Amino acid sequence: MVLRISRLLAQCGGMILLLSAFLVTLDVIARALFNAAPFYSFELTEYGFALAVAFGYGYALLSKAHIRIDIVYQKFPPKTRTILDLATLAGLSAVAIFLSFYAFGVAAKSHQLGSVSNTTLSMPLVFPQSIWAIGLGWFAFVSVALLARCLWLWFLRRDEAVAGLIGVSNEAPEPEAATGLTRSGEGAASDGR
């Protein structure tokens, strides 16, 4: 379920980027033909990019798409790599929580002040900021849920299952098989820690 929602949000983010490209194209054509930019593409694409990025974070985490530098990591034994993976995920979860908390605070402040953009569109900022905050909130939820699952598996001495969820692999990840957030984690062997 978590993976499906994350994938759906990431796909929505992709559609927002496509829509942004379409708006920019329309504005360029309108400027060339009519010397006007009626679609407000500059402002709307700024909001769209922020939303697309926030919506993609959770899916990127579950599919192991975040960039990791693993030159030294590969030289450690599996138990040490598991500890490093857990520490990395804990740090990422802390950052995600902070970003989410900050984003909801920004949206609440914009609502309280009745802030609008200082452009001709004069959009109430609470709308894009609230959607942005929801995307970051989902990312925080996904990262904390994944951390809790991995800590539980580590407590059960199932380092291979933890590595499957958050470890660095040399193969292309398969999110459906790797996340474990939609399964009970069966099939993962214990490494006898």
Buried (B, 14 or more C-beta within 10 A) or exposed (E): EBBEBBBEBBEBBEEBBEBBEEBBEBBEEBEEEEEEBEBBBEBBBBBBBBBBBBBBBBBBBBBBEEEEEBEEBEEEEBEEBBBBBBEBBBEBBBEBBEBBBEBBEBBBEBBEEEBEBEEEEEBBBBEBBBBBBBBBBBBBBBBBBBBEBBBEBBEBEBBBBBBBBBBBEEEEBEBEEBBBBEEEBEEBEEBEE
